[in-house]
Amino acid sequence: MADLRVNFAGIQSPNPFWLASAPPTNSGYQVQRAFEAGWGGAVWKTLGEPILNVSSRFAGTHFNGQRVAGFNNIELITDRPLEENLKEIYETKKRFSNHAVIASLMVEPKQEKWHEIVKRVQDVGVDGFELNFGCPHGMAERGMGSASGQVPELVEKQTYWAKEAAKVPVIVKLTPNITDITATAYAAVQGGADAISMINTINSLAGVDLDSWNTIPHVAGKGAHGGYCGPAVKPIALNMVAECARHPEINVPISGIGGISTWKDAVEFMLMGAGSVQVCTAAMHHGFSIVEDMIDGLNNYLDSKGIAALDGLIGQSVEKYSDWGNLDLNYKIVARINNDVCINCNKCHIACEDTSHQCIDMLTSENGNAYLEVREEDCVGCNLCSIVCPVDGAIDMVEIPNGEPMTWNERQAAIKLPICNS
């Protein structure tokens, strides 16, 4: 069995699967149940001045028969007294000393406020802090959460204030509600962050009820923007993790968050640079026991690859992720249809004919049977036909020799070179 133990910025845990700061980590009862189920760590639901939450507060986005393809919430930070949370953190850490207990924190952007809460919380034995600069609703309207997280100067300053008082590692949780997440990630590093985590939730409105015309969710007929998460946000989160992982000046560990539901999702995040992964929506949908499949799946995957520990996996795909200008313009693939497998649903033909490059022909064989064939000379290798095809193996994307590699950047440099030399 592979070694799944994690040393994330000095925080030890028996595996990389952590519960994210959210409703599943609202109490000691929940976190202890999670550890019993096998979770390696938990980021406690954000601590700060207790607030009043509303009812209702959650909404699900369902797509094509799949429940909770996306999840929206307008819930805020802990609504329980700080002393109550601290007592339960202490008891949880005492009982589960080998598991990672990280406290998520959010206070006003004032130095004394950060010093006060850091000192109080670290006294109960937490393994680290996660500074919540990501919450996009409710707290942001009060100058906290993403309101701070969207301003690099505030991210750097508040990280520095937390680090002044902290004796344990400090992770900075970043908001995706920003043009370039590397700007705030770099600011966190400049402020002394030991690690960063991403992404927090994305600003969203889950929907509108067509009968009542109320927003979903609504509170007595009024709605507000909330935070979007779940499987639908995974591609956005994966990109942001990758952008930070490949940035030469963001050289701290990354905890990946956003739509992670299976061990396969976790592997993708780790290949793109995440040293740990955090899960929320999937646990809320299916319960804490999902971690069993995550652990087994990751173990089996590492064994199949001959990888003894997670260090052999983390970041291995980062160098494969680049800018568009570095892609090979001469690389060519084409679609080929396997008519022994094809069920003649014609979805590929319709997609190609109506919305792509009109290179799939509908033909009739000598014995009168209809079949599909790709005109390879006109195929641009867009992948659309294979994406819409409902049958595995019916369409292959095949690499075709097509000359020496040439990128856009190389092409532009070659074009400009004579002008520069003249």
Buried (B, 14 or more C-beta within 10 A) or exposed (E): EBBBBBEBBEBBBBBBBBBBBBBBBBBBEBBBBBBEBBBBBBBBBBBBBBEEEBEEBBBBBEEEEEEBBBBBBBBBBBEBEBEEBBEBBBBBBEEBEEBBBBBBBBBBBEBEBBBEBBEBBBEBBBBBBBBBBBBBBBBBEEEBBBBBBBBBEBBBBBBBBBBEBBEBBBBBBBBBBBEEBBBBBBBBBBBBBBBBBBBBBBBBBBBEEEEEEBBBBBBEEEBBBBBBBBBBBBEBBBBBBBBBBBBEEBEBBBBBBBBBBBBEBBBBBBBBBBBBBBBBBBBBBEEBEBBEEBBEBBBEBBEEEEBEEBEEBBBBBBEEBEEEEEEBBEBBBBBBBEBEEBEEBBBBBBBBBEEBBEBBBEEEEEEEEEEBBBEBEEBEBBEBBBEBBEEEEBBEBBEEEEEEEEBBEBEEEEEEEEEEEE
